[in-house]
Amino acid sequence: MKKDLDLCQIGWKIRELVHSLNNKLEVIVGRTELALYTGKCNRDILEEILNASKDTLVLIKSLGQLGRELSEQGG
């Protein structure tokens, strides 16, 4: 029973991370498209793209850490 609970918790954590990654990537893509299509790329847009990119890197590192933890538990 404990193992099933752990798998459920892992599943929820992965879903949360993927959802957050998707949201950040939507910002990156949307703002980049806006800048390209309008020809306007002001500092606010660039800062938003940069911040979303940095947040995405943190989320990717979290996924990597989760993968390492799972692989260490498995053997």
N, CA, C and O atoms as a MOPAC input file, in Angstrom:
PM7 MOZYME 1SCF
protein

 N      0.81900 1    -1.19000 1     0.00000 1
 C      0.00000 1     0.00000 1     0.00000 1
 C      0.87000 1     1.26500 1     0.00000 1
 O      0.55100 1     2.23900 1    -0.68200 1
 N      1.94800 1     1.24700 1     0.75200 1
 C      2.85700 1     2.39500 1     0.83600 1
 C      3.43400 1     2.72300 1    -0.53700 1
 O      3.54400 1     3.89300 1    -0.90600 1
 N      3.80200 1     1.68900 1    -1.29200 1
 C      4.38100 1     1.90500 1    -2.61000 1
 C      3.37300 1     2.56800 1    -3.55300 1
 O      3.74700 1     3.43900 1    -4.33800 1
 N      2.09900 1     2.16400 1    -3.48300 1
 C      1.06500 1     2.77900 1    -4.31100 1
 C      0.89000 1     4.25700 1    -3.97600 1
 O      0.70700 1     5.08400 1    -4.86900 1
 N      0.94500 1     4.58100 1    -2.69900 1
 C      0.84000 1     5.97200 1    -2.27500 1
 C      2.01700 1     6.77400 1    -2.81900 1
 O      1.83700 1     7.89900 1    -3.28500 1
 N      3.19000 1     6.22000 1    -2.76400 1
 C      4.36400 1     6.90600 1    -3.29300 1
 C      4.21400 1     7.16400 1    -4.79000 1
 O      4.55200 1     8.24800 1    -5.26400 1
 N      3.71600 1     6.19100 1    -5.53100 1
 C      3.51900 1     6.36700 1    -6.96600 1
 C      2.48300 1     7.45500 1    -7.24900 1
 O      2.63300 1     8.23200 1    -8.19200 1
 N      1.44700 1     7.50500 1    -6.43900 1
 C      0.42900 1     8.54100 1    -6.59000 1
 C      1.03400 1     9.91800 1    -6.34200 1
 O      0.76400 1    10.85700 1    -7.09100 1
 N      1.84100 1    10.04500 1    -5.30700 1
 C      2.49300 1    11.32600 1    -4.99500 1
 C      3.45100 1    11.73200 1    -6.10900 1
 O      3.53100 1    12.90400 1    -6.47400 1
 N      4.16600 1    10.76400 1    -6.63600 1
 C      5.08300 1    11.03800 1    -7.74900 1
 C      4.30700 1    11.52400 1    -8.96300 1
 O      4.70000 1    12.48400 1    -9.62500 1
 N      3.20400 1    10.84900 1    -9.24300 1
 C      2.36700 1    11.24600 1   -10.37400 1
 C      1.86700 1    12.67500 1   -10.24200 1
 O      1.89900 1    13.43800 1   -11.20800 1
 N      1.40600 1    13.04000 1    -9.05400 1
 C      0.92700 1    14.39900 1    -8.83300 1
 C      2.05100 1    15.41900 1    -8.98100 1
 O      1.85000 1    16.49000 1    -9.55400 1
 N      3.22700 1    15.09200 1    -8.46900 1
 C      4.37100 1    16.01000 1    -8.56900 1
 C      4.75500 1    16.22700 1   -10.03900 1
 O      5.03400 1    17.34800 1   -10.46200 1
 N      4.76400 1    15.14500 1   -10.79500 1
 C      5.08700 1    15.26200 1   -12.22300 1
 C      4.03800 1    16.11800 1   -12.93300 1
 O      4.38400 1    16.97500 1   -13.74700 1
 N      2.77200 1    15.89200 1   -12.63000 1
 C      1.70900 1    16.68400 1   -13.25000 1
 C      1.85900 1    18.16300 1   -12.91400 1
 O      1.67900 1    19.01300 1   -13.78600 1
 N      2.18400 1    18.48000 1   -11.67000 1
 C      2.37600 1    19.87700 1   -11.27100 1
 C      3.53900 1    20.51600 1   -12.03700 1
 O      3.43500 1    21.64100 1   -12.52800 1
 N      4.63400 1    19.78200 1   -12.12800 1
 C      5.80900 1    20.31400 1   -12.83100 1
 C      5.52500 1    20.51800 1   -14.30900 1
 O      5.90600 1    21.54000 1   -14.88100 1
 N      4.86000 1    19.55400 1   -14.93000 1
 C      4.54500 1    19.66200 1   -16.35700 1
 C      3.59000 1    20.83100 1   -16.60000 1
 O      3.75200 1    21.57100 1   -17.57000 1
 N      2.61400 1    20.99900 1   -15.74000 1
 C      1.67100 1    22.11500 1   -15.86700 1
 C      2.41800 1    23.45100 1   -15.76600 1
 O      2.18000 1    24.36100 1   -16.56000 1
 N      3.30800 1    23.56100 1   -14.80100 1
 C      4.08800 1    24.79200 1   -14.63300 1
 C      5.00700 1    25.04200 1   -15.81800 1
 O      5.14800 1    26.17900 1   -16.27000 1
 N      5.63400 1    23.98300 1   -16.32300 1
 C      6.48500 1    24.12300 1   -17.50900 1
 C      5.67300 1    24.62600 1   -18.69700 1
 O      6.10300 1    25.52900 1   -19.41500 1
 N      4.50600 1    24.04100 1   -18.89900 1
 C      3.65000 1    24.45300 1   -20.00000 1
 C      3.28900 1    25.93400 1   -19.88700 1
 O      3.34600 1    26.66300 1   -20.87700 1
 N      2.92200 1    26.37600 1   -18.70000 1
 C      2.56200 1    27.78100 1   -18.50900 1
 C      3.72400 1    28.70800 1   -18.83700 1
 O      3.53800 1    29.72700 1   -19.50300 1
 N      4.91600 1    28.36400 1   -18.37700 1
 C      6.08600 1    29.20700 1   -18.63200 1
 C      6.44000 1    29.22600 1   -20.11800 1
 O      6.78400 1    30.27300 1   -20.66700 1
 N      6.35300 1    28.07200 1   -20.75800 1
 C      6.66500 1    28.01700 1   -22.18900 1
 C      5.64100 1    28.79600 1   -23.01400 1
 O      5.99100 1    29.38100 1   -24.03900 1
 N      4.38400 1    28.80900 1   -22.57800 1
 C      3.36400 1    29.61900 1   -23.26000 1
 C      3.73600 1    31.09600 1   -23.20900 1
 O      3.56200 1    31.81400 1   -24.19400 1
 N      4.24300 1    31.55200 1   -22.07100 1
 C      4.67800 1    32.95000 1   -21.94300 1
 C      5.84500 1    33.21600 1   -22.88800 1
 O      5.85300 1    34.21300 1   -23.61000 1
 N      6.82300 1    32.32800 1   -22.88100 1
 C      8.01000 1    32.51000 1   -23.72400 1
 C      7.61800 1    32.57300 1   -25.19600 1
 O      8.02600 1    33.48700 1   -25.91300 1
 N      6.83500 1    31.61000 1   -25.64100 1
 C      6.42600 1    31.56300 1   -27.05200 1
 C      5.53800 1    32.76100 1   -27.39700 1
 O      5.75200 1    33.42700 1   -28.40900 1
 N      4.55600 1    33.02400 1   -26.56000 1
 C      3.62600 1    34.11300 1   -26.84900 1
 C      4.29800 1    35.47100 1   -26.92100 1
 O      4.04400 1    36.24800 1   -27.84000 1
 N      5.14500 1    35.75300 1   -25.96400 1
 C      5.82400 1    37.04300 1   -25.96000 1
 C      6.83200 1    37.16000 1   -27.11000 1
 O      6.99400 1    38.23400 1   -27.68900 1
 N      7.49700 1    36.06800 1   -27.43200 1
 C      8.44000 1    36.09200 1   -28.55000 1
 C      7.69500 1    36.31900 1   -29.86400 1
 O      8.13300 1    37.10800 1   -30.70100 1
 N      6.56700 1    35.62600 1   -30.04400 1
 C      5.76800 1    35.83700 1   -31.25900 1
 C      5.27800 1    37.27500 1   -31.34700 1
 O      5.30900 1    37.88200 1   -32.41800 1
 N      4.82800 1    37.81800 1   -30.22100 1
 C      4.36500 1    39.20200 1   -30.19800 1
 C      5.47300 1    40.15200 1   -30.63800 1
 O      5.25000 1    41.04800 1   -31.45300 1
 N      6.65000 1    39.95000 1   -30.09900 1
 C      7.78300 1    40.81500 1   -30.45100 1
 C      8.14200 1    40.68200 1   -31.92900 1
 O      8.42800 1    41.67700 1   -32.59600 1
 N      8.12500 1    39.45100 1   -32.43700 1
 C      8.49100 1    39.23600 1   -33.83600 1
 C      7.44200 1    39.78000 1   -34.80000 1
 O      7.78400 1    40.42100 1   -35.79400 1
 N      6.17700 1    39.52800 1   -34.51200 1
 C      5.11200 1    39.91100 1   -35.44200 1
 C      4.81100 1    41.39900 1   -35.42600 1
 O      4.40200 1    41.95600 1   -36.44500 1
 N      5.00500 1    42.04700 1   -34.29500 1
 C      4.72600 1    43.48100 1   -34.22000 1
 C      5.96600 1    44.31600 1   -34.49700 1
 O      5.87200 1    45.50700 1   -34.79500 1
 N      7.12400 1    43.68300 1   -34.39600 1
 C      8.35900 1    44.42600 1   -34.56700 1
 C      8.70900 1    45.25500 1   -33.34900 1
 O      9.67100 1    46.02300 1   -33.36600 1
 N      7.92100 1    45.09800 1   -32.28700 1
 C      8.16100 1    45.84500 1   -31.04800 1
 C      8.70900 1    44.89600 1   -29.99600 1
 O      8.07100 1    43.91400 1   -29.61400 1
 N      9.87700 1    45.21100 1   -29.55400 1
 C     10.51400 1    44.35600 1   -28.55100 1
 C     11.07900 1    45.25700 1   -27.46300 1
 O     12.27900 1    45.52700 1   -27.41400 1
 N     10.18600 1    45.71600 1   -26.59500 1
 C     10.65600 1    46.62600 1   -25.55700 1
 C     11.22600 1    45.84300 1   -24.38000 1
 O     11.15200 1    44.61600 1   -24.32900 1
 N     11.77900 1    46.56600 1   -23.46200 1
 C     12.45000 1    45.96500 1   -22.30900 1
 C     11.51300 1    45.08500 1   -21.48000 1
 O     11.92500 1    44.03500 1   -20.98600 1
 N     10.25700 1    45.50700 1   -21.32600 1
 C      9.30000 1    44.72000 1   -20.54400 1
 C      9.09000 1    43.33000 1   -21.14000 1
 O      9.05600 1    42.33500 1   -20.41600 1
 N      8.95300 1    43.26900 1   -22.43900 1
 C      8.76100 1    41.97200 1   -23.11100 1
 C     10.00100 1    41.11000 1   -22.93200 1
 O      9.89000 1    39.92800 1   -22.60700 1
 N     11.17700 1    41.68500 1   -23.14000 1
 C     12.41300 1    40.91900 1   -22.98600 1
 C     12.59100 1    40.42500 1   -21.54900 1
 O     13.02400 1    39.29300 1   -21.33500 1
 N     12.26200 1    41.25900 1   -20.56900 1
 C     12.37700 1    40.83300 1   -19.17300 1
 C     11.40100 1    39.70600 1   -18.85400 1
 O     11.73800 1    38.78500 1   -18.11000 1
 N     10.19100 1    39.77600 1   -19.41400 1
 C      9.21600 1    38.71200 1   -19.18100 1
 C      9.68800 1    37.39500 1   -19.80800 1
 O      9.55100 1    36.33000 1   -19.20500 1
 N     10.23600 1    37.47300 1   -21.00200 1
 C     10.77200 1    36.27400 1   -21.66100 1
 C     11.94000 1    35.70300 1   -20.84900 1
 O     12.01500 1    34.49400 1   -20.63100 1
 N     12.84200 1    36.57100 1   -20.40700 1
 C     13.99000 1    36.12700 1   -19.62300 1
 C     13.54900 1    35.48000 1   -18.31300 1
 O     14.04700 1    34.41100 1   -17.95800 1
 N     12.63400 1    36.10400 1   -17.59900 1
 C     12.16500 1    35.55900 1   -16.32800 1
 C     11.46000 1    34.21800 1   -16.51000 1
 O     11.67900 1    33.29100 1   -15.72900 1
 N     10.62200 1    34.10900 1   -17.52900 1
 C      9.94100 1    32.84000 1   -17.79100 1
 C     10.95300 1    31.75700 1   -18.16800 1
 O     10.79400 1    30.59700 1   -17.78600 1
 N     11.98500 1    32.13000 1   -18.91100 1
 C     13.03100 1    31.17300 1   -19.27900 1
 C     13.78100 1    30.67400 1   -18.04700 1
 O     14.05000 1    29.48000 1   -17.91800 1
 N     14.11300 1    31.58600 1   -17.15100 1
 C     14.81900 1    31.19600 1   -15.92200 1
 C     13.93600 1    30.29300 1   -15.05700 1
 O     14.41400 1    29.30500 1   -14.49800 1
 N     12.64900 1    30.63300 1   -14.94600 1
 C     11.71700 1    29.79600 1   -14.18100 1
 C     11.62200 1    28.39500 1   -14.79300 1
 O     11.54100 1    27.39800 1   -14.07500 1
 N     11.63200 1    28.33400 1   -16.11900 1
 C     11.56600 1    27.04900 1   -16.81300 1
 C     12.79500 1    26.20700 1   -16.51100 1
 O     12.68400 1    24.99500 1   -16.32200 1
 N     13.95300 1    26.82600 1   -16.46300 1
 C     15.17400 1    26.09200 1   -16.11600 1
 C     15.07700 1    25.48800 1   -14.71200 1
 O     15.51000 1    24.35700 1   -14.49300 1
 N     14.51500 1    26.23300 1   -13.77200 1
 C     14.33500 1    25.72000 1   -12.41300 1
 C     13.41000 1    24.50500 1   -12.42400 1
 O     13.68200 1    23.51000 1   -11.75300 1
 N     12.32600 1    24.58600 1   -13.18100 1
 C     11.38400 1    23.46600 1   -13.26600 1
 C     12.03000 1    22.24000 1   -13.89600 1
 O     11.79600 1    21.11600 1   -13.45300 1
 N     12.83800 1    22.45000 1   -14.92400 1
 C     13.52800 1    21.33500 1   -15.57300 1
 C     14.49900 1    20.67600 1   -14.59800 1
 O     14.61000 1    19.45100 1   -14.56300 1
 N     15.19500 1    21.47900 1   -13.81600 1
 C     16.09900 1    20.92100 1   -12.79700 1
 C     15.30900 1    20.10200 1   -11.77800 1
 O     15.78200 1    19.06100 1   -11.32100 1
 N     14.11100 1    20.56400 1   -11.42000 1
 C     13.26400 1    19.81700 1   -10.48900 1
 C     12.86300 1    18.47100 1   -11.06900 1
 O     12.85200 1    17.46300 1   -10.36200 1
 N     12.53700 1    18.45400 1   -12.34600 1
 C     12.21000 1    17.17600 1   -13.00500 1
 C     13.42000 1    16.24900 1   -13.01200 1
 O     13.28600 1    15.04500 1   -12.79400 1
 N     14.59200 1    16.80500 1   -13.26200 1
 C     15.81600 1    16.00300 1   -13.24000 1
 C     16.07900 1    15.41800 1   -11.86900 1
 O     16.46300 1    14.25500 1   -11.74300 1
 N     15.87000 1    16.23600 1   -10.82900 1
 C     16.06000 1    15.75600 1    -9.46300 1
 C     15.06600 1    14.65100 1    -9.14200 1
 O     15.43200 1    13.65100 1    -8.52400 1
 N     13.82400 1    14.81600 1    -9.54900 1
 C     12.82900 1    13.77800 1    -9.32200 1
 C     13.22600 1    12.48400 1   -10.02800 1
 O     13.08300 1    11.39700 1    -9.46800 1
 N     13.71900 1    12.60300 1   -11.24100 1
 C     14.19300 1    11.43000 1   -11.97000 1
 C     15.34300 1    10.73700 1   -11.27100 1
 O     15.38400 1     9.50800 1   -11.19900 1
 N     16.28000 1    11.52200 1   -10.75300 1
 C     17.41000 1    10.93300 1   -10.01800 1
 C     16.91500 1    10.19000 1    -8.77700 1
 O     17.34100 1     9.06800 1    -8.50100 1
 N     16.01100 1    10.83100 1    -8.03400 1
 C     15.47600 1    10.19700 1    -6.83500 1
 C     14.76100 1     8.88300 1    -7.16200 1
 O     14.90400 1     7.88900 1    -6.44900 1
 N     14.00400 1     8.89600 1    -8.23400 1
 C     13.28400 1     7.67300 1    -8.62900 1
 C     14.24600 1     6.57500 1    -9.05100 1
 O     14.05200 1     5.40900 1    -8.70600 1
 N     15.28300 1     6.94100 1    -9.79700 1
 C     16.22500 1     5.93600 1   -10.26100 1
 C     17.03200 1     5.34500 1    -9.10600 1
 O     17.38800 1     4.16700 1    -9.12900 1
 N     17.31800 1     6.16200 1    -8.10400 1
 C     18.04200 1     5.66800 1    -6.92600 1
 C     17.17000 1     4.73800 1    -6.09200 1
 O     17.67400 1     3.77600 1    -5.51200 1
 N     15.87800 1     5.00800 1    -6.02500 1
 C     14.96100 1     4.13400 1    -5.29500 1
 C     14.77300 1     2.78500 1    -6.00500 1
 O     14.55400 1     1.75300 1    -5.37000 1
 N     14.86300 1     2.82900 1    -7.32000 1
 C     14.61000 1     1.62800 1    -8.11100 1
 C     15.75500 1     0.63700 1    -8.11300 1
 O     15.57500 1    -0.51000 1    -8.52000 1
 N     16.89300 1     1.04100 1    -7.68200 1
 C     17.94500 1     0.04700 1    -7.72600 1
 C     19.24000 1     0.59900 1    -7.42700 1
 O     20.23500 1    -0.12600 1    -7.42600 1

